[in-house]
């Protein structure tokens, strides 16, 4: 099976979020896909095959299947365009039958993904478990909310410097709350070129921290778009590897995520 490693949302190699991409030449069981994702060890691995004019796509973390993954979608599109298996526009369908459209930018090497735009439901700070805030190392909170589609808390803090310096206790974080997939911590940026910054922690279902998270920006886009009264935003995910996203909200309740991807490795996975 043709297998690739791609750095997504990365303007250069060894940045952004690495994803595995597997081009299926025969059906695989869920157990096989989970084992492959665990073997590769990235936050997500994508498995895709063409059905008619659409590419079916599934995403697996090392521990379970994930419904939606932005960086692995970007990585898969990069491979399909590079191998000339698709041209111009690709339509992916995930397990929830959501149409994930990716197209090539006509003026650059970037790819544009059109995903659903999700909302953040406001929450009182008191609804966030104190043990979670302590595990994250957060003492002051600006705003809190919850996104049901990605099943994640949103915590806004007052400083991107504090955001970058967070060193969560992941063992305590997992124990602080159950039945969620992750927590997005975000702050307005103090850098001229960015509107907001974020980090995404998800030890409940994936790795401790996701380097760059396309799915998180499906709701952070609307959250910051409303707060800043903007429909176009530049975002920095300030993890150790770092990742850049250009975001555009449009009138049909979708969000455009624009980013680059770097192909790092091509090989054959023997089953």
Residue pairs with C-beta under 8 A, 6 or more apart in sequence:
1 22
1 23
1 24
1 25
1 26
1 268
1 269
1 270
1 271
2 22
2 23
2 25
2 266
2 267
2 268
2 269
3 20
3 21
3 22
3 23
3 40
3 266
3 267
3 268
3 269
4 20
4 21
4 22
4 23
4 75
4 79
4 263
4 264
4 265
4 266
4 267
5 18
5 19
5 20
5 21
5 40
5 42
5 263
5 264
5 265
6 18
6 19
6 21
6 74
6 75
6 76
6 78
6 79
6 261
6 262
6 263
6 264
7 13
7 14
7 15
7 16
7 17
7 18
7 75
7 261
7 262
7 264
8 16
8 17
8 18
8 19
8 70
8 71
8 72
8 74
8 75
8 78
8 212
8 214
8 243
8 259
8 261
9 16
9 17
9 71
9 74
9 212
9 214
9 237
9 243
9 244
9 245
9 259
9 260
9 261
10 16
10 17
10 212
10 241
10 243
10 259
10 260
10 261
10 262
11 244
11 260
12 262
13 262
13 264
14 241
15 241
15 242
15 243
15 262
16 71
16 211
16 212
16 241
16 242
16 243
16 244
16 259
16 260
16 261
16 262
17 43
17 71
17 210
17 211
17 212
17 213
17 241
17 243
18 42
18 211
18 264
19 42
19 43
19 44
19 45
19 46
19 69
19 71
19 72
19 74
19 75
19 76
20 36
20 37
20 40
20 42
20 44
20 45
20 46
20 72
20 75
21 45
21 46
21 48
21 72
21 75
21 76
21 79
22 33
22 36
22 45
22 46
22 47
22 48
22 269
23 48
23 49
23 79
23 85
24 47
24 48
24 49
25 49
28 36
28 47
28 271
30 65
32 271
33 45
33 47
33 58
33 60
33 65
34 60
34 62
34 63
34 64
34 65
36 45
36 47
36 60
36 269
37 44
37 45
37 60
37 61
37 62
38 62
38 63
41 62
42 62
43 61
43 71
43 206
43 207
43 210
43 211
44 59
44 60
44 61
44 66
44 69
44 71
44 72
44 206
45 59
45 60
45 72
46 57
46 58
46 59
46 69
46 72
46 73
46 75
46 76
47 57
47 58
47 59
47 60
48 55
48 56
48 57
48 58
48 76
48 80
48 92
49 55
49 56
50 56
50 85
53 91
54 91
54 92
54 93
55 76
55 80
55 86
55 90
55 91
55 92
55 93
56 92
56 93
57 73
57 76
57 92
57 93
57 94
57 100
58 65
58 94
58 95
59 65
59 66
59 67
59 68
59 69
59 72
59 94
60 66
61 205
61 206
61 207
62 206
62 207
63 205
63 206
64 205
65 95
66 205
66 206
67 94
67 95
67 96
68 94
68 96
68 98
68 100
68 115
68 149
68 150
68 215
68 218
69 214
69 215
70 113
70 115
70 213
70 214
70 215
70 216
70 217
70 218
70 257
71 212
71 213
71 214
71 243
73 92
73 100
73 102
73 113
73 214
74 102
74 111
74 113
74 214
74 257
74 259
74 261
75 261
76 92
77 86
77 90
77 92
77 102
77 111
77 113
77 261
78 111
78 261
78 263
79 85
79 263
80 86
80 90
81 87
81 90
81 104
81 111
82 263
88 103
88 104
89 101
89 102
89 103
89 104
90 101
90 102
90 103
91 99
91 100
91 101
92 99
92 100
92 101
92 102
93 99
93 100
94 100
98 116
100 113
100 114
100 115
101 113
101 114
102 111
102 112
102 113
102 114
103 111
103 112
103 114
104 111
104 112
105 111
105 112
105 258
109 260
110 246
110 258
110 259
110 260
111 258
111 259
111 260
111 261
112 256
112 257
112 258
113 214
113 256
113 257
113 258
113 259
114 254
114 255
114 256
115 214
115 215
115 218
115 254
115 255
115 257
116 149
116 218
116 253
116 254
116 255
117 218
117 219
117 221
117 222
117 249
117 253
117 254
117 255
118 147
118 148
118 149
118 150
118 218
118 219
118 222
119 147
119 219
119 222
120 145
120 146
120 147
120 154
120 219
120 220
120 222
120 223
121 145
121 146
121 147
121 148
122 143
122 144
122 145
123 144
123 145
123 146
123 153
124 144
125 141
125 144
127 144
128 141
128 144
128 153
128 155
129 176
129 177
131 172
131 175
131 176
131 177
132 153
132 173
132 176
132 177
132 183
133 139
133 141
133 155
134 172
134 176
135 168
135 169
135 170
135 172
135 173
135 175
135 176
136 155
136 166
136 168
136 173
136 183
136 185
136 201
137 166
137 167
137 168
137 169
138 155
138 157
138 162
138 166
138 185
140 157
140 158
141 155
141 156
141 157
142 156
142 157
142 158
142 187
143 154
143 155
143 156
144 153
144 154
144 155
144 156
145 153
145 154
145 223
146 152
146 153
146 154
147 154
147 184
147 219
149 218
149 219
150 181
150 182
150 215
150 216
150 218
150 219
151 179
151 180
151 181
151 182
152 180
152 181
152 182
152 183
152 184
152 200
152 202
152 216
152 219
153 180
153 182
153 183
153 184
154 183
154 184
154 186
154 219
154 220
154 223
155 183
155 184
155 185
155 186
156 185
156 186
156 187
157 163
157 185
157 186
157 187
158 187
159 187
159 190
160 187
160 188
160 189
160 190
160 191
160 197
160 238
161 190
162 187
163 185
163 186
163 187
163 197
163 198
163 199
163 238
164 197
164 199
164 238
166 185
166 199
168 201
168 208
168 209
170 201
170 203
170 208
173 183
173 201
173 203
174 203
174 204
178 204
180 204
181 202
181 204
181 205
181 206
182 200
182 201
182 202
182 204
182 205
182 206
182 210
182 216
183 200
183 201
183 202
184 198
184 199
184 200
184 213
184 216
184 219
184 220
185 198
185 199
185 200
185 201
186 196
186 197
186 198
186 199
186 220
186 223
186 224
187 196
187 197
187 198
188 195
188 196
188 197
188 224
188 228
189 195
189 196
189 197
189 236
191 197
191 236
193 234
194 234
194 235
194 236
195 224
195 228
195 230
195 233
195 234
195 235
196 220
196 224
196 228
196 233
196 235
196 236
197 235
197 236
197 237
197 238
198 213
198 216
198 217
198 220
198 235
198 236
198 237
198 238
199 209
199 237
199 238
199 239
200 209
200 210
200 213
200 216
200 237
201 208
201 209
201 210
202 208
202 209
202 210
209 239
210 216
210 239
211 237
211 239
211 240
211 241
211 242
211 243
212 237
212 239
212 241
212 242
212 243
212 245
213 237
214 245
214 257
214 259
216 237
217 235
217 245
217 247
217 255
217 257
218 255
218 257
220 235
221 233
221 247
221 249
221 255
221 257
222 249
222 255
224 230
224 233
224 235
225 231
225 233
225 247
225 249
231 248
231 249
231 250
232 246
232 247
232 248
232 249
233 246
233 247
233 248
234 244
234 245
234 246
234 247
235 244
235 245
235 246
235 247
236 242
236 243
236 244
237 243
237 244
237 245
243 259
244 259
245 257
245 258
245 259
246 257
246 258
246 259
247 255
247 256
247 257
247 258
248 255
248 256
248 258
249 255
249 256
250 256
